[in-house]
Each structure stands twice: as structure tokens, then as C-alpha cells.
């Protein structure tokens, strides 16, 4: 276990000469731990041998200033590229998001039209309405619509909820009958960023 690693290391290698209090935990997850140890050069090979015997993996770290400078330069280059590309990306997203959103609304409108024709038949005699009620008013609006159009959908307005749960509608078995209303209803979620 990685939580016992520090005590195991100090117990197993107590006879070796390494710098006191140099063992520090850098990272730990459920199964593994990453520790740093500072050793004298005389005992490095012996330490590695005893670590392998106790099922520890020893990796040497060599500090390279040129590699560190190259890494800093790469980070600075990537940050400047990000700043340079940010404004064109935002412009591109604004243009294409509005096009995609407009296409999505057109698909919803087509779906409402097709569902209305399939449900109420021809000739076309219905009106599509787009509403955005406040959250506290949604239940009241659904009840009002149920009372108004309950008879057209085969449900009486007063006892619609009870009958709606019992009615067998072909084609809706996989969708769940709690989603059936005597009017065509398709919700549109516009809070795509608030999930």
C-alpha cells in the first residue's frame, strides 16, 4: 500500500546512508505513491538493489536547465498562440452557433407540423405556438392546456392525468405514456451551457 511506503522505506533501508528527512511524498493515488529521496553517491547502487528486493521502482532524476528552459519557451509559445487564435475562434463560433441553432429550430418546427398533421389529419387546421413560461407557471399552463384540449385528445379535462396513464396509444410504448398530451408538445432546451 502506498500509504505505508514511507515507513516501509525508512525501515527497510535504515542501515543505508541517505540524507535524513529527505523522503518526501510528491503524489499519491489509490495504489501508487511517488516519493523523492536524496542519497549519498556511495549508496545509490545499493539503495536501488534493496528497493527492487522490496518491490519499489527507483528512477533517477537529473536536473537539466536546458530542458527546463525549452519547456518554458514551449509553454510561452502555446499561450501566445492561444491568445492569437482566441478572437477568430469566438467570431467563428458566434456565426456557426447561430446557424446551427436556427437549423435546430427549423427541425423542431417541421417536427411540430408533421406530428400535428399525423395526429389531427388533413386539412391543416392548427396553430403552432412557441412559449417560454416561467418555471413556476409551467404546471399551471399544462393544466390549462389539458382542460382546453383534453377532449380532442380522447381525454376529459378534469380526470386527464388518471386516464392518460391508463390509455394505450400505438407507437408510444417505447417513449413512455407520461409524455403524451392531447396537444402536440415538444420542449426546447436553450440552456445548453447550464447542464
C-alpha positions as CSV (number, residue, x, y, z in Angstrom):
1,X,0.0,0.0,0.0
2,X,1.3,3.4,-0.9
3,X,0.3,4.9,2.5
4,X,2.8,2.6,4.2
5,X,5.5,3.3,1.7
6,X,7.3,6.0,3.7
7,X,7.6,3.9,6.8
8,X,8.5,0.8,4.8
9,X,11.3,2.6,3.0
10,X,12.7,4.1,6.2
11,X,12.5,0.7,8.0
12,X,13.9,-1.3,5.1
13,X,16.8,1.0,4.3
14,X,17.7,2.3,7.8
15,X,21.2,0.9,7.6
16,X,21.9,2.8,4.3
17,X,23.3,6.3,4.5
18,X,20.9,8.8,3.0
19,X,20.1,12.4,3.9
20,X,17.8,12.5,7.0
21,X,14.3,13.8,6.3
22,X,14.8,13.8,2.6
23,X,12.0,11.4,1.8
24,X,9.0,13.4,0.6
25,X,5.8,12.3,-0.9
26,X,5.2,14.1,-4.2
27,X,2.0,12.3,-5.4
28,X,-0.2,9.5,-4.2
29,X,-3.3,7.8,-5.6
30,X,-5.2,4.6,-4.5
31,X,-2.4,2.2,-5.4
32,X,0.8,4.1,-6.1
33,X,2.9,6.7,-4.5
34,X,5.7,8.9,-5.8
35,X,8.5,9.8,-3.4
36,X,11.7,11.7,-3.6
37,X,14.8,10.6,-1.7
38,X,18.2,12.3,-1.5
39,X,21.1,9.8,-1.3
40,X,24.9,9.9,-1.0
41,X,26.6,8.8,-4.2
42,X,28.3,5.8,-2.4
43,X,25.0,4.1,-1.6
44,X,22.9,4.8,-4.8
45,X,23.5,1.3,-6.3
46,X,23.0,-0.5,-3.0
47,X,19.8,1.5,-2.5
48,X,18.4,0.6,-5.9
49,X,19.2,-3.1,-5.2
50,X,17.4,-3.1,-1.9
51,X,14.5,-1.1,-3.3
52,X,14.0,-3.7,-6.1
53,X,14.1,-6.5,-3.5
54,X,11.3,-4.8,-1.6
55,X,9.3,-4.2,-4.9
56,X,10.0,-0.5,-5.2
57,X,10.8,1.1,-8.5
58,X,13.7,3.6,-8.4
59,X,14.1,6.2,-11.2
60,X,16.9,8.7,-11.2
61,X,16.1,12.4,-11.8
62,X,18.7,14.5,-13.5
63,X,18.0,18.2,-13.4
64,X,18.6,19.7,-16.9
65,X,18.3,23.5,-17.1
66,X,18.2,23.5,-20.9
67,X,15.3,21.1,-20.9
68,X,13.5,23.3,-18.3
69,X,14.1,26.4,-20.4
70,X,12.9,24.7,-23.6
71,X,9.7,23.6,-21.7
72,X,9.1,27.2,-20.5
73,X,9.6,28.5,-24.0
74,X,7.1,25.9,-25.4
75,X,4.5,26.9,-22.8
76,X,5.0,30.6,-23.6
77,X,4.7,29.9,-27.4
78,X,1.5,27.9,-26.8
79,X,0.0,30.6,-24.6
80,X,0.7,33.3,-27.3
81,X,-0.8,31.0,-30.0
82,X,-3.9,30.6,-27.8
83,X,-4.2,34.4,-27.3
84,X,-3.7,35.0,-31.1
85,X,-6.3,32.4,-32.1
86,X,-8.9,33.2,-29.4
87,X,-10.7,36.2,-31.1
88,X,-11.1,34.5,-34.6
89,X,-12.4,31.3,-32.9
90,X,-15.0,33.3,-30.9
91,X,-16.1,35.0,-34.1
92,X,-16.3,31.7,-35.9
93,X,-18.3,30.1,-33.1
94,X,-20.8,33.0,-32.9
95,X,-21.5,32.8,-36.7
96,X,-21.8,29.0,-36.8
97,X,-23.7,28.6,-33.5
98,X,-26.4,30.9,-34.8
99,X,-26.7,28.9,-38.0
100,X,-26.8,25.6,-36.1
101,X,-29.4,27.0,-33.6
102,X,-31.6,28.3,-36.5
103,X,-31.4,24.9,-38.2
104,X,-32.3,23.1,-35.0
105,X,-35.4,25.4,-34.5
106,X,-36.4,24.7,-38.1
107,X,-36.2,21.0,-37.5
108,X,-38.4,21.4,-34.3
109,X,-40.9,23.4,-36.4
110,X,-41.0,20.6,-39.1
111,X,-41.5,18.1,-36.3
112,X,-44.4,20.0,-34.8
113,X,-46.0,20.3,-38.3
114,X,-45.6,16.6,-39.1
115,X,-46.8,15.5,-35.7
116,X,-49.9,17.8,-36.0
117,X,-50.8,16.5,-39.4
118,X,-50.4,12.9,-38.3
119,X,-52.5,13.5,-35.1
120,X,-55.2,15.8,-36.4
121,X,-55.3,14.9,-40.1
122,X,-55.9,17.0,-43.2
123,X,-56.9,19.7,-43.9
124,X,-54.4,21.6,-41.9
125,X,-56.3,23.5,-39.2
126,X,-54.0,24.1,-36.3
127,X,-51.7,26.8,-34.9
128,X,-48.1,26.3,-33.6
129,X,-47.1,28.5,-30.6
130,X,-43.7,28.9,-29.0
131,X,-43.9,29.7,-25.3
132,X,-41.3,30.4,-22.7
133,X,-43.2,30.4,-19.3
134,X,-41.5,31.0,-16.0
135,X,-40.7,27.8,-14.1
136,X,-43.4,28.3,-11.5
137,X,-46.1,28.7,-14.2
138,X,-45.3,25.6,-16.3
139,X,-47.5,23.3,-14.4
140,X,-50.4,25.7,-14.4
141,X,-50.1,26.2,-18.2
142,X,-50.0,22.5,-18.8
143,X,-53.2,22.0,-16.7
144,X,-54.9,24.8,-18.6
145,X,-54.0,23.3,-22.0
146,X,-55.1,19.9,-20.7
147,X,-58.5,21.3,-19.7
148,X,-58.9,23.1,-23.0
149,X,-57.8,20.3,-25.4
150,X,-58.3,17.2,-23.3
151,X,-61.5,16.2,-25.2
152,X,-59.8,16.4,-28.6
153,X,-57.1,14.0,-27.5
154,X,-59.5,11.5,-26.1
155,X,-59.1,12.6,-22.5
156,X,-61.5,14.5,-20.4
157,X,-60.1,17.7,-19.0
158,X,-60.9,17.0,-15.3
159,X,-59.6,13.5,-14.9
160,X,-57.0,13.6,-17.7
161,X,-54.0,12.6,-15.6
162,X,-55.5,9.4,-14.4
163,X,-56.8,8.4,-17.9
164,X,-53.6,9.5,-19.6
165,X,-51.6,7.0,-17.5
166,X,-54.0,4.1,-18.5
167,X,-54.7,4.9,-22.2
168,X,-52.9,2.6,-24.7
169,X,-51.5,4.7,-27.6
170,X,-49.9,2.7,-30.5
171,X,-46.4,3.8,-31.3
172,X,-45.8,5.4,-27.9
173,X,-44.9,2.2,-25.9
174,X,-41.2,2.9,-26.1
175,X,-41.5,6.6,-25.3
176,X,-43.5,6.3,-22.1
177,X,-47.1,7.4,-22.0
178,X,-46.5,10.0,-19.4
179,X,-45.1,12.1,-22.3
180,X,-48.5,12.1,-24.2
181,X,-50.6,15.2,-24.2
182,X,-53.8,15.9,-26.2
183,X,-51.9,18.6,-27.9
184,X,-48.5,18.5,-29.7
185,X,-45.8,19.3,-27.3
186,X,-42.0,19.5,-27.9
187,X,-39.8,21.1,-25.3
188,X,-36.8,23.2,-26.5
189,X,-33.9,23.4,-24.1
190,X,-32.0,26.6,-24.7
191,X,-29.8,26.4,-21.5
192,X,-27.2,24.2,-23.2
193,X,-24.4,25.7,-21.1
194,X,-26.1,25.2,-17.7
195,X,-26.1,21.4,-17.6
